[in-house]
Amino acid sequence: MSGRREELEKELELAKKRIDEAPKDTPHALIEAWTKELDSISFELNNLYDDEEND
């Protein structure tokens, strides 16, 4: 399960970077979509069940 955590952490980092480095003329709707994706990844990461931590 830790592999999934690492994968989500990488996705979260990339999503944050994409938003932070977006050109000023990026459409607002696209920024909103990226923000929703970021929130979704963050939610999944925060609710990830780790067998090792809970044994």
C-alpha positions in Angstrom: 0.0 0.0 0.0 3.0 2.3 0.5 3.5 2.3 -3.3 0.1 3.9 -3.7 1.0 6.5 -1.1 4.2 7.4 -2.9 2.2 7.5 -6.2 -0.3 9.9 -4.7 2.4 12.1 -3.1 4.0 12.4 -6.6 0.7 13.2 -8.2 -0.1 15.8 -5.5 3.3 17.5 -6.0 2.8 17.6 -9.8 -0.7 19.0 -9.4 0.5 21.8 -7.1 3.4 22.6 -9.4 1.1 22.8 -12.4 -1.2 25.3 -10.6 1.7 27.3 -9.2 3.5 27.6 -12.5 0.4 28.1 -14.7 0.7 31.1 -17.1 -1.3 34.1 -16.1 -3.5 33.7 -19.1 -4.5 30.2 -18.2 -8.4 30.0 -18.3 -10.0 30.2 -14.9 -12.0 27.0 -15.7 -8.8 25.1 -16.2 -7.3 26.3 -12.9 -10.6 25.3 -11.2 -10.4 21.8 -12.7 -6.8 21.4 -11.6 -7.7 22.6 -8.1 -10.5 20.0 -7.9 -8.0 17.4 -9.0 -5.6 18.5 -6.3 -8.3 18.4 -3.7 -9.3 14.9 -4.8 -5.7 13.6 -4.7 -5.2 15.2 -1.3 -8.4 13.7 0.0 -7.5 10.2 -1.2 -4.0 10.5 0.3 -5.4 11.7 3.6 -7.8 8.8 3.7 -5.4 6.1 2.5 -5.5 3.0 4.7 -2.1 1.7 5.5 -2.0 -1.9 6.6 1.4 -1.5 8.2 0.3 1.5 10.4 -2.8 -0.3 11.6 -1.5 -3.8 12.5 
